[in-house]
Amino acid sequence: MLFHQFDAISGLRLVVQGDRDHERLLAQNRELQQAAPSQSFVPDIGGDHVFGTADPYAGTTPELDLAFEATETFLQRAFALD
């Protein structure tokens, strides 16, 4: 992955990732944070790669709700929807 290009992309970015995700993906997220500290990174405490959901989808979880809330807050701020 071209981490150095992540911050060069115009516009704001949000990364929401469970802190219990796969270690390889957590390591990539840490590299993205170093390459683009001006972007938004939200840890989802207790969340895994699918935010505690099941396949097939069986309903929301606290971890998924946190991801949705972080996304909503980010979008409101990015588009001045307050």
C-alpha positions, 0 to 999 in steps of 0.5 A: 500500500502506498501510505505516503499517498494517503495524505496527498488525496484531496479531501478529508478521510475517516478510518474507523477500526476495531482495536481487535482487528487482525494485527496486519490491518492494525499495523497498516492503520498505524502506518496510515496514521504516521503518514497522514496525521491530519486525517481522522482515525477513530479506534473502536474499542472492543471492535473486531474487523466486522464490529462484532456483527454476524454473517448473515447480519443479525442486528447491530452491536455496540461496536457497530453503533460506535462506528456509525456514530463516529461516521455521522460525527465526521460527516456532520463536521466535514459538511458543516451539517451541525 
